[in-house]
Amino acid sequence: MSKRPDGATARGTTLSAMTLAFALDFGGTKVESALVDSHGKVVAASRFRAPTGRQATSDQLAAAVDRVTASTLASVPPGEHIIGAGIGCAGPIEASAGLVSPLNVPAWRRYPLREHLHQLVRDVPVRLQLDGLCITIAEHWVGAAVGVDNVMGMIVSTGVGGGLILDGRPIVGQSGNAGHIGHIEVGGFDDPCLCGGTGCLEAIASGPSTVAWAQTNGWHGSTGEELAASYAMGDPVAAAAVTRCGTALGHAIASATALTDLDLVTIGGGFSQVTPDLFGHIRAAIDQRAGWDFVTAVRVVPTGLSGDGPLIGAAALIHTA
């Protein structure tokens, strides 16, 4: 029997090791696709990616989806087939209608991504959820949150996303955007956000936002990788930027824990790897809530799935449905 991400046990269906789901992860920097088996493993040589980004046109974005999808479908092993397709997309989304409006990709507003993919994969179900929820489901299924029923998964990358599993059940919300922690406001910060808010976590702690803050304070690099290198060499501005990022993340996690009584938070995404010290800054900010033992008890750990989490979570929409 296989364990569902909502805590129930799937009965009556035996999945072979090569039962495959198609997974698509669409974000502010890239779109990626792969095949994922029923054990939550990405199939070798099935993974393809293409750039997205703020400057891309709608036609370019659609072509990128077409390109990676065709490559992954061409990699299906002889004699095998896919049983469905799952999409994890940066928010906001309209899950029931299959529409996406990723904030960092302005060319797509209410774009019918689910129907677009359905036209490519044909004759199988296609499901869409927020990328933050997908990574949370993946962690709960086969990652760092196995056996933990009150979890928030987070992505710290081009944006900051999140998702919730409470009492063992994924929390979707009316529109599909529940758990999007990147757009809660963090006290003490006034950074303007593309969503129209001020002091949103994404505007403070995403990779591009942290890099931009460092640049305005005299740092001369241009990427998160360069910021990580500067931090490792002891650059004081890079150190201040990472501290600021971790502090904002910690305050947001403490607030989310106060609201939902979390046991565990897992954090993935490229910028979460800027330095292991980032997690120390997160912990220090959470521990300021010394009067609330249930808040300071929350555990915060790196993803257990490296860069595979979003794809595994998208596939889990099919494998564990």
C-alpha positions in Angstrom: 0.0 0.0 0.0 1.2 3.5 -0.8 1.0 6.5 1.5 -1.0 9.5 0.3 0.2 13.0 1.0 -3.1 13.7 2.8 -2.3 11.0 5.4 -4.7 8.4 4.0 -3.6 5.1 2.6 -4.3 4.3 -1.0 -6.0 0.8 -1.3 -6.9 -1.3 -4.2 -4.2 -0.1 -6.6 -0.8 -1.7 -7.0 1.7 0.6 -8.8 4.6 -0.9 -10.6 8.1 0.6 -10.2 7.8 2.0 -13.7 4.4 3.5 -13.4 5.2 7.0 -14.6 3.7 10.4 -14.1 4.7 13.4 -16.2 5.8 16.4 -14.0 6.1 20.1 -15.0 7.5 22.8 -12.8 7.0 26.3 -14.0 8.7 29.2 -12.2 10.2 32.7 -12.6 13.5 31.5 -14.0 12.9 28.2 -15.8 10.3 25.6 -16.7 11.4 22.0 -16.1 9.8 18.6 -16.9 10.6 15.0 -16.1 9.1 11.6 -15.6 8.7 10.5 -12.0 8.0 6.9 -10.9 5.6 5.7 -8.2 8.4 5.7 -5.6 9.0 9.4 -6.1 12.2 9.0 -8.2 13.0 11.1 -11.2 13.6 8.9 -14.2 17.2 9.2 -15.5 17.5 11.1 -18.8 13.9 12.4 -18.7 14.6 15.8 -17.2 14.6 18.9 -19.5 14.6 22.6 -18.8 14.2 25.9 -20.6 14.4 29.5 -19.5 11.3 31.6 -18.6 11.9 35.0 -17.0 10.4 38.5 -16.8 11.4 39.4 -20.4 9.9 36.4 -22.1 6.8 36.9 -24.3 3.8 34.6 -24.0 4.7 32.8 -27.2 8.2 32.2 -25.9 6.9 30.8 -22.7 4.5 28.5 -24.4 7.2 27.4 -26.8 9.5 26.6 -23.8 6.7 24.4 -22.3 6.2 22.7 -25.6 10.0 22.0 -26.0 10.6 20.5 -22.6 7.4 18.5 -22.7 8.2 17.0 -26.1 11.7 16.0 -24.9 10.4 14.4 -21.8 7.6 12.5 -23.6 10.2 11.2 -26.1 12.1 9.7 -23.2 9.3 7.4 -22.0 10.9 3.9 -22.0 9.6 1.5 -24.6 6.5 -0.4 -23.4 5.8 2.2 -20.7 3.3 5.0 -20.6 2.3 7.9 -18.4 -0.8 7.7 -16.2 -1.2 11.5 -15.9 0.5 14.9 -15.7 1.0 17.2 -12.7 1.9 20.9 -12.8 3.4 22.9 -10.0 3.5 26.6 -10.9 4.5 29.8 -9.1 1.6 31.8 -7.9 -0.9 33.1 -8.0 -2.9 30.4 -9.7 -6.6 29.6 -10.2 -6.5 25.9 -9.5 -10.0 24.9 -10.4 -9.9 26.8 -13.8 -6.3 25.7 -14.6 -5.1 29.3 -15.0 -1.7 30.7 -13.9 -0.4 34.3 -13.3 3.1 33.8 -12.0 4.1 37.2 -10.5 7.6 37.2 -11.8 6.5 36.3 -15.3 4.3 39.2 -16.4 3.5 37.9 -19.9 1.2 35.3 -18.4 -1.9 36.5 -16.7 -4.6 33.9 -16.3 -2.9 31.8 -18.8 -4.6 28.3 -19.4 -1.5 26.2 -18.6 -3.4 23.1 -17.6 -5.3 23.0 -20.9 -2.1 23.8 -22.8 -0.3 20.8 -21.3 -3.4 18.6 -21.8 -3.2 19.3 -25.5 0.4 18.0 -25.4 0.0 14.9 -23.3 -3.5 13.9 -24.4 -5.9 11.3 -22.9 -4.6 11.4 -19.4 -5.6 13.6 -16.4 -3.7 16.9 -15.8 -3.7 18.5 -12.4 -2.4 21.9 -11.3 -1.4 23.2 -7.9 0.8 25.9 -6.5 4.5 25.1 -6.6 4.9 25.6 -2.9 2.2 23.1 -2.2 3.8 20.6 -4.6 7.2 20.8 -2.8 5.4 20.3 0.5 3.6 17.3 -0.7 6.9 15.9 -2.1 8.6 16.4 1.3 5.7 14.7 3.1 5.7 11.8 0.6 9.4 10.9 0.3 11.4 13.8 1.7 12.3 15.4 5.0 8.7 15.5 6.3 7.8 11.8 6.1 5.7 10.9 9.1 5.1 14.6 10.1 1.6 15.8 9.8 1.9 19.6 10.3 4.4 20.9 7.8 5.1 24.0 5.8 7.3 23.6 2.7 9.1 26.6 1.4 10.9 27.6 -1.8 13.5 30.4 -1.6 14.6 31.1 -5.1 13.6 33.7 -7.8 10.6 34.1 -5.5 9.5 32.8 -2.1 6.7 30.3 -2.1 5.2 27.9 0.3 2.6 25.3 1.0 0.9 23.7 4.0 0.0 20.2 5.2 -2.0 20.3 8.4 -3.3 17.2 10.2 -1.8 15.2 7.3 -3.9 17.0 4.7 -2.8 19.4 2.0 -4.4 22.8 2.4 -5.4 24.1 -1.0 -7.7 27.0 -0.3 -10.6 28.3 -2.4 -8.4 29.6 -5.2 -5.4 27.2 -4.8 -3.1 29.8 -3.2 -3.3 28.8 0.4 0.1 28.8 2.1 1.7 31.3 -0.2 4.0 32.7 2.6 6.0 34.8 0.2 3.3 37.5 0.3 2.7 37.9 4.0 4.2 41.1 5.4 7.2 41.0 7.7 7.4 43.6 10.5 10.2 46.1 10.4 10.7 46.0 6.6 9.3 48.3 4.0 10.5 46.8 0.7 8.0 47.4 -2.1 6.6 44.2 -3.7 5.4 43.5 -7.2 2.1 42.3 -5.8 1.4 45.8 -4.6 2.2 45.2 -0.9 5.0 46.5 1.2 7.4 44.4 3.3 6.3 41.1 1.7 8.7 38.2 2.5 9.4 37.7 -1.2 10.4 41.3 -1.7 12.9 40.9 1.2 14.3 37.4 1.1 14.1 36.1 -2.5 17.4 35.6 -4.3 17.0 38.6 -6.6 15.7 40.8 -3.8 18.7 40.0 -1.5 21.1 40.6 -4.4 19.5 43.9 -5.1 19.7 45.0 -1.4 23.4 44.1 -1.4 24.0 46.1 -4.5 22.3 49.2 -3.1 24.7 48.8 -0.1 27.9 48.8 -2.1 28.3 45.2 -3.2 29.4 44.9 -6.8 28.3 41.4 -7.8 25.1 40.5 -9.8 24.0 37.0 -8.9 23.1 34.8 -6.0 26.1 32.6 -6.7 28.4 35.6 -6.6 26.8 36.7 -3.3 27.4 33.2 -1.9 31.1 33.4 -2.9 31.4 36.9 -1.4 29.8 35.6 1.8 32.3 32.7 2.0 35.2 35.2 1.6 33.9 37.3 4.5 32.5 40.3 2.6 30.6 42.4 5.2 27.8 43.5 2.8 27.2 39.9 1.7 27.1 38.9 5.3 24.6 41.6 6.1 22.4 40.7 3.1 22.3 37.0 4.2 21.5 37.9 7.8 18.7 40.2 6.6 17.3 37.4 4.4 17.4 34.8 7.2 15.9 37.2 9.8 13.0 37.9 7.5 12.4 34.2 6.8 12.6 33.4 10.5 10.1 36.1 11.5 7.7 34.9 8.8 8.1 31.2 9.9 7.4 32.2 13.5 4.2 34.0 12.4 3.1 31.1 10.3 3.8 28.7 13.2 1.8 30.9 15.6 -1.1 30.7 13.2 -1.0 27.0 12.2 0.9 25.2 15.0 3.6 23.7 12.7 5.9 20.9 13.7 8.3 21.2 10.8 9.3 23.6 8.0 11.4 22.4 5.1 13.2 24.9 2.8 14.4 24.3 -0.7 15.2 26.4 -3.8 18.5 27.6 -5.2 19.0 30.7 -2.9 18.3 28.6 0.2 21.8 27.1 -0.5 23.6 30.5 -0.4 25.2 29.3 2.9 24.4 26.9 5.7 24.5 29.9 8.0 21.2 31.1 6.5 19.5 28.5 8.7 21.2 29.9 11.8 19.8 33.3 11.1 16.4 31.8 10.6 16.6 30.0 13.9 17.8 33.1 15.8 14.8 35.1 14.6 12.3 32.3 15.6 13.9 32.0 19.0 13.0 35.6 19.7 9.5 34.4 20.4 10.7 33.0 23.8 7.3 33.4 25.4 5.7 31.0 23.0 7.2 27.5 23.4 5.0 26.0 20.7 6.5 28.5 18.2 10.1 28.1 19.1 9.7 24.3 19.1 9.2 24.3 15.3 12.0 22.6 13.4 13.4 24.2 10.3 15.5 22.0 8.0 16.8 22.0 4.4 14.8 20.1 1.8 15.4 16.3 1.8 15.0 16.2 -2.0 17.6 18.7 -3.4 16.4 20.2 -6.6 13.9 17.3 -7.4 11.2 18.4 -4.9 9.1 20.5 -7.2 9.0 17.8 -9.9 8.3 15.0 -7.4 5.5 17.1 -5.9 3.9 17.7 -9.2 4.1 14.0 -10.0 2.6 13.2 -6.6 -0.6 15.0 -7.7 -1.0 12.0 -10.0 0.6 9.1 -8.1 -1.1 9.8 -4.8 -4.5 11.0 -6.1 
